[in-house]
Amino acid sequence: MPFQPVSAHVIRLSNQRALMAHWNALAADRRFPAITGFSPRPVAHSPEQLILWDVEDAGDGRRQFRIRQLGAHAIEAFTSGLIGKTMDEVVPPSLRTTSMRSTTP
């Protein structure tokens, strides 16, 4: 799935915009920041609500998303048993487009 650059203004929640700004500041002139430098600040980013996904090559130019980590509130809402599962395994087909739209800056 190719991603198109969009404005930060499409991100509706202020804490998600702050998270994106933090990520971009760490990345500087690189495409991605070093993961070791990424440490969301609790007040601005509410890491308890975050679900971190790994993006993997699924073949044929497709990507798949695999859950790496769940914040405490996400575990309360869902379950810790989701770690390691792919988006295809946990998100119903009818919600995948919405899920991708809300997570892609």
N, C-alpha and C positions, 0 to 999 in steps of 0.2 A: 504494500500500500504506500504510494508516494505521499509525502507530506508537503503541504504548501505553506510557505511563510505567511503569517497573519500578524496583525497588530495585537499588542498586549491588551488592547481595549476589549477584545472579544472574551477575555477571561473575566467572568462575572464576579467571583468572590475576591475580596481584597486580600485575604490571606494567601490565596493561590497566586494572585498577581505579585505579592511580596516574595513568595517562593520562587517564581519565575525570575524576578529581578535578582535574587540572591544567586540562583543558578547561573544567570548570564554574567554577573559580576565575577564569579569564580572562573567561568570559562574564558574570560578576557578575549583574546583574539583566536582562541581555539574553538572547535566545534562543540566539545564537551569539556567540562571541568574534570579534574582528577577526582575520582569518587572518594578518595581519602580526605579531600578538602571540603566535601559536602557535608555540612552539619547544620540542618535546619534549626533556627532559633525558635524555642518553644512558644514565645509570645506571638511572634509574627507569623509563624508557619503552622502552628498546631500539629506537630508531628503525630499526635495521637490519632488524628483523622486520616493520615496518609496511607496509601497503598502504593508501594514501590514495585514497579514492573520491570523485568528485564526484557529487552527487545531482541528477539532471536530470528535468524534466517530460517524460514520454514520451507525453503525451496521454491523454485519457479518465480523468483522475484517477490515472493510474499514474506511478510513478517508475522511472527506470533508474539504474544505478550505473555510472560510467565511471572507469577507473583513471587517477588523476592522477600518482601517484608510487609507486615501489617502493623499499623499503629494500634494502641490499646483500645481506642473507641471502635476501630474497624473490627478488631477481634470480638469485642462485645456485640457488635451488630451482626457479624457473620459467624466466624469460627477461626481458630488458629490452624485448622486442618486445610486451609486453602493455600498455604505456602507451598510453592512448587507447581501448582496447577496453572494451566494456561487460561487465557480469557475465554477461549472456546469451551473450556470445561465448566466455567463458573458463571458466565454471563449468558442469559438466554438469547437466542438469535434475534428476537424482536427488539432487544435493548443494546445490541452491539454497536449500531450506528450512533446511537445517543451516547454510549459510553466513550466511544472514540472522539466524538465531537466535544465532549466536556473535559477530556483529558489532554487534548492536543492544543498547545498554545498557538 
